[in-house]
Amino acid sequence: MAALRDIKIKIKAIKKIEQITRAMSMVASAKLRNTQGKMERFSPYARKFEEIMGNLAGRIDPDVHPLLMKREGVTNVELLHFSSDKGLCGSFNMNNIALCEKWVNEQREKQTGYKLNLIGRKGREYFTKRGFNISSSHIHVYGNVNISFVNKMTQDFISKYMNGEINELYMVYSRFINLSKQIPTLVKLIPVEPPKAEKDSGEASNEYLCEPGIKELLAVLLPKHISVQIMNAFFQNEVSEYAARMAAMDNAKKNCKDMVKELTLTFNKARQAAITAELMDIVGGAEAIS
C-alpha cells in the first residue's frame, strides 16, 4: 500500500506541474502577440532604413565618414549580446551564448582584445561565472526599452569607436523566423557595412535624390542606422524568447500527460497485484481451516 500511495502522490504532483506549464504557455502566448505586434510595426521601418542606407553608402567613398572606414590592425573589439532575464525557454539562451563563445574564441585565436556588453540576466550570470571580460550589463530592460535608451547606447559605442577604445562592434541576438524557428545571428554594427544587394532579385534599385548632399545626410543617418539595428534586435530577441518559452512549456505539458498515463498504468498494475495477493491469502486461509 505504501507503493500505491507514493504513486498517487507522484500523479498528483505531476498534474499540478501540468497546470503550471499550461498557465505559463498561455502567458507567453499573450506576451508574444503583444511584442510581435510591436516588432511587425517596426520591421518595415527598419527594412526601408537599411535600403536607403545601402543606397547612399554604396554611392560614395567610405573614407568620407569614420563610421564607414575599416581600420587596419584591429586590436580591440566589443560585442553586444542579447539573452533573456528568465529561464524556462528551452535552448534559447544557450544558442545565443554558444554563438558568443564561438566569437570570443575567434578573437582569442587572433589575439584580439574583446569586451562583452550584455543585455539580459541569463547571459550576465553565465559569462560572469566563467570569467569573461565584461564591460557593462543591463537586466530587466525588455518591455521598457525606448529609442532614447537605444540612442544613448549608440552614442556610447560611437564615442568608444571614435576615441580608439574599440576598433569594431558586433551584436548577437536571436532573429525571429516563426514560432518554431529562431536563429542566433551575428551582425557587425561598426564600422557600418552597406547591405549587399541580392543578385537576380528582379527588382530595380531605387535612386534617391539627396538634399543636402549625401555626406551631410550620412553624418546624421549613420548613428540612427546603428540605433535602428539595435532597437530591431531588442524586438526580435524578445519575440524569440516568448516563442521559445511557449514551445518549451507546450513540450513540458505533453511530457506531463505522458508521465501521468505511465504512472496511472503502473498504479493499476500495482493495485491489481495487491488485490490478487489478498485474494490468495484469503483462499489459502480458507483451505487451511477446512
MIFI-915792 format. One line per 8 residues: number of its first residue (from 1); for each residue x negated, y negated, z negated of C-alpha. Coordinates in Angstrom, 3 decimals. Layout:
BEGIN
NUM) X,Y,Z; ... $
REM end
This chain:
BEGIN
1) 0.000,0.000,0.000; -2.930,-2.303,-0.612; -3.954,-1.943,3.046; -0.417,-2.751,4.194; -0.355,-5.831,2.000; -3.697,-7.025,3.417; -2.430,-6.620,6.980; 0.718,-8.591,6.121 $
9) -1.411,-11.427,4.713; -3.555,-11.465,7.865; -0.493,-11.599,10.129; 0.980,-14.484,8.132; -2.327,-16.406,8.233; -2.734,-15.939,11.989; 0.837,-17.105,12.615; 0.063,-20.294,10.679 $
17) -3.086,-20.818,12.766; -0.972,-20.342,15.903; 1.382,-23.088,14.739; -1.567,-25.418,14.121; -3.123,-24.752,17.535; 0.243,-25.297,19.227; 0.613,-28.665,17.478; -2.954,-29.686,18.377 $
25) -2.343,-28.743,22.003; 0.784,-30.924,22.085; -1.070,-33.864,20.522; -3.937,-33.511,23.026; -1.407,-33.359,25.873; 0.277,-36.588,24.742; -3.046,-38.411,24.358; -4.188,-37.038,27.713 $
33) -1.197,-38.534,29.524; -1.767,-41.933,27.917; -5.508,-42.050,28.610; -5.162,-40.554,32.081; -2.810,-43.392,32.966; -5.476,-45.936,31.987; -8.119,-44.050,33.980; -5.932,-43.841,37.086 $
41) -5.171,-47.565,36.915; -8.866,-48.416,36.556; -10.248,-45.953,39.138; -9.083,-47.847,42.290; -10.771,-51.000,40.995; -13.987,-49.072,40.241; -14.000,-47.426,43.699; -13.373,-50.715,45.508 $
49) -16.035,-52.466,43.445; -18.504,-49.721,44.329; -17.615,-50.012,48.015; -18.173,-53.772,48.027; -21.449,-53.460,46.122; -22.700,-50.838,48.567; -21.812,-53.085,51.492; -23.539,-56.132,50.021 $
57) -26.639,-54.404,48.654; -27.140,-52.449,51.868; -27.398,-55.652,53.915; -30.258,-57.305,52.036; -33.799,-56.593,50.896; -33.883,-55.017,47.389; -36.611,-57.490,46.388; -34.089,-60.341,46.184 $
65) -32.864,-59.233,42.756; -34.727,-57.487,39.884; -31.853,-55.054,39.248; -32.274,-53.668,42.780; -36.063,-53.260,42.685; -37.561,-49.861,41.957; -40.537,-50.165,39.631; -43.717,-48.225,40.143 $
73) -45.294,-46.333,37.274; -42.179,-45.596,35.217; -43.253,-45.207,31.583; -40.084,-45.765,29.543; -36.526,-44.700,30.313; -33.242,-44.692,28.415; -30.138,-42.517,28.640; -26.582,-43.489,27.710 $
81) -24.991,-40.218,26.575; -21.272,-39.579,26.021; -19.811,-36.946,23.703; -16.650,-36.671,21.602; -16.091,-37.694,17.985; -14.159,-34.500,17.219; -14.657,-30.825,17.934; -12.288,-28.009,18.893 $
89) -12.641,-28.781,22.594; -14.432,-25.661,23.810; -17.760,-26.109,25.587; -17.044,-29.741,26.476; -19.716,-31.305,24.247; -22.324,-28.595,24.806; -22.109,-29.031,28.590; -22.934,-32.735,28.284 $
97) -25.618,-32.031,25.681; -27.215,-29.345,27.884; -27.469,-31.812,30.786; -29.020,-34.382,28.441; -31.580,-31.874,27.134; -32.496,-30.959,30.708; -33.067,-34.644,31.467; -35.184,-35.076,28.317 $
105) -37.331,-32.049,29.235; -37.929,-33.536,32.688; -39.104,-36.795,31.096; -41.416,-34.908,28.747; -42.905,-32.992,31.669; -43.615,-36.295,33.417; -44.967,-37.670,30.104; -42.439,-40.488,30.218 $
113) -41.189,-42.121,27.046; -37.459,-41.805,26.522; -34.701,-43.092,24.247; -31.118,-41.941,23.777; -28.197,-44.311,23.348; -25.384,-42.133,22.021; -21.607,-42.523,22.266; -19.723,-40.047,20.059 $
121) -20.295,-38.345,16.705; -20.947,-34.837,18.049; -23.843,-35.965,20.193; -25.314,-38.042,17.374; -25.176,-35.134,14.919; -26.771,-32.741,17.411; -29.662,-34.952,18.517; -30.340,-36.363,15.046 $
129) -30.755,-32.878,13.524; -33.214,-31.901,16.273; -35.412,-34.974,16.034; -34.716,-36.588,19.412; -35.727,-40.207,19.954; -32.519,-42.207,19.404; -32.349,-45.959,19.948; -28.738,-46.537,18.836 $
137) -25.376,-44.798,18.500; -21.681,-45.663,18.464; -18.947,-43.499,16.939; -15.144,-43.775,16.796; -15.039,-46.252,19.681; -12.831,-44.267,22.073; -9.400,-45.807,22.459; -10.655,-49.187,21.222 $
145) -13.143,-49.942,23.980; -12.578,-53.110,25.992; -14.545,-54.831,28.712; -16.097,-57.276,26.204; -17.679,-54.383,24.291; -18.951,-52.859,27.539; -20.308,-56.213,28.806; -22.286,-56.581,25.584 $
153) -23.792,-53.119,26.090; -24.648,-54.013,29.673; -26.358,-57.245,28.656; -28.461,-55.357,26.093; -29.557,-52.848,28.738; -30.348,-55.584,31.263; -32.346,-57.520,28.646; -34.406,-54.408,27.883 $
161) -34.998,-53.865,31.586; -35.977,-57.472,32.305; -38.304,-57.550,29.263; -40.032,-54.346,30.366; -38.872,-52.260,27.396; -37.343,-49.739,29.807; -38.010,-49.109,33.485; -34.903,-47.062,34.260 $
169) -31.480,-46.483,32.716; -29.378,-43.333,33.175; -25.975,-42.197,31.973; -24.485,-38.744,31.240; -20.731,-38.327,30.968; -18.063,-35.787,31.848; -16.251,-36.558,35.111; -12.595,-35.545,35.166 $
177) -11.580,-33.463,38.199; -8.394,-31.786,36.955; -7.017,-30.209,33.798; -9.195,-27.117,34.182; -12.364,-28.708,35.557; -14.582,-31.411,34.052; -18.100,-31.849,35.424; -21.071,-33.184,33.387 $
185) -22.520,-35.950,35.564; -25.881,-37.758,35.545; -25.851,-41.289,37.005; -28.659,-43.799,37.455; -27.497,-47.249,36.324; -30.656,-49.369,36.561; -32.180,-50.119,39.000; -28.915,-50.234,40.895 $
193) -28.897,-47.875,43.856; -26.324,-48.778,46.528; -23.952,-45.840,47.127; -24.716,-43.995,50.331; -22.020,-43.948,52.965; -20.759,-40.477,53.818; -21.720,-39.257,57.261; -18.981,-38.466,59.760 $
201) -16.396,-39.797,57.367; -14.350,-41.059,60.285; -13.694,-44.385,58.555; -15.002,-47.671,59.872; -17.082,-49.573,57.333; -15.648,-52.916,56.278; -17.637,-56.058,56.920; -17.280,-58.626,54.134 $
209) -17.766,-62.351,54.648; -19.555,-63.744,51.602; -19.279,-67.241,50.278; -21.528,-68.443,48.781; -24.379,-66.249,50.048; -24.968,-62.580,49.244; -27.869,-63.389,46.924; -25.747,-65.670,44.756 $
217) -22.951,-63.108,44.628; -25.267,-60.261,43.670; -26.599,-62.229,40.712; -23.067,-62.192,39.288; -21.784,-58.869,40.618; -24.682,-56.565,39.749; -24.177,-56.822,35.947; -20.431,-56.404,36.497 $
225) -21.121,-53.334,38.625; -23.006,-51.723,35.727; -20.208,-52.636,33.303; -17.589,-51.136,35.625; -19.518,-47.857,35.812; -19.844,-47.674,32.018; -16.159,-48.522,31.496; -15.164,-45.879,34.020 $
233) -17.371,-43.356,32.190; -15.533,-44.133,28.921; -12.169,-43.361,30.550; -13.416,-40.296,32.423; -15.083,-38.800,29.346; -12.093,-39.430,27.078; -9.643,-37.834,29.535; -12.009,-34.883,29.986 $
241) -12.195,-34.422,26.209; -8.412,-34.218,25.822; -8.100,-31.863,28.794; -10.793,-29.589,27.333; -9.178,-29.655,23.876; -5.746,-28.855,25.310; -7.197,-25.887,27.224; -9.113,-24.681,24.148 $
249) -6.023,-24.863,21.935; -3.919,-23.039,24.547; -6.514,-20.260,24.653; -6.586,-20.116,20.842; -2.798,-19.884,20.760; -2.842,-16.962,23.218; -5.553,-15.224,21.193; -3.452,-15.624,18.031 $
257) -0.483,-13.983,19.723; -2.658,-11.078,20.872; -4.072,-10.627,17.361; -0.583,-10.653,15.825; 0.527,-7.919,18.264; -2.525,-5.780,17.438; -2.119,-6.258,13.687; 1.627,-5.514,13.886 $
265) 0.866,-2.283,15.709; -1.764,-1.404,13.089; 0.703,-2.261,10.310; 3.387,0.004,11.810; 0.932,2.883,12.187; -0.293,2.492,8.600; 3.275,2.303,7.276; 4.256,5.402,9.246 $
273) 1.235,7.257,7.887; 2.141,6.214,4.327; 5.758,7.394,4.772; 4.568,10.703,6.215; 2.202,11.205,3.277; 5.004,10.522,0.773; 7.319,12.973,2.550; 4.604,15.629,2.480 $
281) 4.198,15.073,-1.266; 7.964,15.416,-1.816; 8.181,18.581,0.305; 5.150,20.051,-1.416; 6.596,19.310,-4.853; 9.965,20.869,-3.950; 8.284,24.060,-2.694; 6.185,24.252,-5.867 $
289) 9.288,24.002,-8.059; 11.122,26.670,-6.074 $
REM end
